[in-house]
Amino acid sequence: MNRKIRFVLCDTTHPGNIGAAARSLKTMGFDQLALVRPRFFPDPEADARATGAIDVLKKTLVTGSLSDAVADCGLVVATSARTRKFNNQELDPRAAALEILAASENTTVAVVFGTESSGLSNAQIDLCQKLIYIPTNPDYSSLNLASAVQLIAYELHYADAIFRPARKPEYPPATNRQMEDFYNHLSDALISSGFINPNNPGQLMRRLRLIFNRAELDEHELNILRGVLSSISVNKNT
């Protein structure tokens, strides 16, 4: 499967899970793995658990932050075994697979997994446009990291057999880095206008993120919005 889909593991504490995740990806036809602040990597245990997927480990991207790992991605999808208060669209794995495949026709997509003990933080989820909720037994919701990677990779592999590409869009999707620059620009404009109190911002920016994430902006649309913010700022200062 030649898809621009990157699997991102954040703050992984057990090197065996990294190796097992690499093996899970290769069995489903994927080879793009990224690690954010892994505690141990490279590591002999990761190599041992990767059995036959050492090539995936050798080209693994290692970064110091999630924002760096997904900066070039037009769609970033979080995964969670529990529902979250702040999420844009909560999808089950099978529905998410079709959306991810469609997006990967035009941009790199990141599927993000949290640390083994607590999953993704709210700050990490803020960098994502969608969330995959993996339903589990409510009496025992603990899901091994490599198993979660295998589950999502399988659903993508399964969906690829029935996927039909949509018409190519006129403009590429805005990347995660472009969206983060926009959110910083928007925050500065709202603070400058007095709409947001920087000492007590509340949840407003997080809710604004949800609105714009739902819009799935392309680069042209984002440039229009940045132009609007710049124009308002200029007019306010003249």
Disulfide bonds with the S-S distance in Angstrom:
none
